[in-house]
Amino acid sequence: MSVARLTGAGGFASLSRNEMLVRLASAAILGGLTLAAAWFGGWAAALGASVAVVVVHLEWIGLTGDRLAIALLFTAVLVASFALLVAGYAAPAMSLAAMAVVVAALAAREPWRPVGVAYCATLGLGLLLLRQAPEDGLTAVMFVFAVVWGTDSGAFFVGRAVGGPKLWPAISPNKTWAGAIGGLVAGIAAGLVVAVVVQVGVGLAVALVSALLSLSAQVGDLFESAVKRRFGAKDSGIIVPGHGGLMDRVDGLVFGLAAAMIVGVLHGGPSHLAAGLLTW
């Protein structure tokens, strides 16, 4: 969930101290676990991605009302594709995930099942493909995390402090233009900071890539808001205290990862995914 969802006329005063502490503690724990999995890479990253995808897909199934037993078969296929990828079989892994999306689309009467499978595949494979890249894999993942989390934080603090006109009230009544702009600026700044720290070079291209990822993260947030509005839900789940479901925490990351992979492939090619994202 982008914290922009919390922006509104109430400002910081509408959140109690305890509520803020719960939110911060949950974010810190999730962030720490995510960073640890990314740091170790390999099977640790695959395990982390698999757990996240299982939880997110369960939340998606509950949200959209899909049949649990059938939908879980697709979850198992995605987890198998993650294992194949980490074991060194990238092409079969991608093919298996793509087949899962196609079969889900052919077997479903409505689009929600294949969209959910594609959504979860993007989350898991996006993280693992970047992390497994032979050049700058860990740096690329940290770059994406920094931009997406910076966007969330900037949207929260600026939106809460400034308020103002709503961004898209029909989709998400509490998001504001101030929060969106604040998130964009913070996301770009976070990306540039990572570029400086890891010494990959700071320039206009890195700033533009950071902006693209930041905007993509905000689109992902709006996408999840639209899905929840479609099914009359406030949150995707209750697993994360103070935030709702895990999908509420990774909605921006899914779209940010998709944008990162597209940039990496277009600029560096499939064999240099991370370097294509970072090196300009």
RAWOKA-V201133 format. One line per field, one symbol per residue. ss: DSSP state (H for helix, E for strand, C for the rest). phi: phi as a letter, one per 30 degrees, with the letter a starting at -180 (. if undefined). burial: + if it has 16 or more other C-alpha atoms within 10 Angstrom, else -. A space follows every 10 residues. Layout:
# RAWOKA-V201133
ss=???
phi=???
burial=???
This chain:
# RAWOKA-V201133
ss=CCHHHHCCCC CHHHCCHHHH HHHHHHHHHH HHHHHHHHHH CHHHHHHHHH HHHHHHHHHH HHHHCCCHHH HHHHHHHHHH HHHHHHCCCH HHHHHHHHHH HHHHHHHCCC CHHHHHHHHH HHHHHHHHHH HHCCCCHHHH HHHHHHHHHH HHHHHHHHHH HHCCCEEECC CEEEEEHHHH HHHHHHHHHH HHHHHHHHCC CCCHHHHHHH HHHHHHHHHH HHHHHHHHHH HCCCCCCCCE CCCECCHHHH HHHHHHHHHH HHHHHHHHCH HHHHHHHHCC
phi=.ddedcdadd idddcddddd dddddddddd dddddddddd ihdddddddd dddddddddd dddciddddd dddddddddd dddddddjcd dddddddddd ddddddccdb dddddddddd dddddddddd ddedcidddd ddddeddddd dedddddddd dcijeddadd cbdcdbdddd dddddddddd dddddddchc jcaddddddd dddddddddd dddddddddd cicdbdabdc eibjcdddcc eddedddedd ddddddccie dbdddddccb
burial=+++++++++- ++-------- -+---++--- ---++-+++- +++-++++++ -+++++++++ +-++-+---- ++-++-+++- ++++++---+ --++-+++-+ +--++----- -+++-+++++ ++++++++++ +++-++++++ ++++++++++ ++++++++++ ++++-++--- ++-+++++++ ++++++++++ +++++----+ ++---++-++ ++++++++++ ++++++++-- ----+++--+ ++++++++++ ++++++++++ +++++-+++- -++++++++-
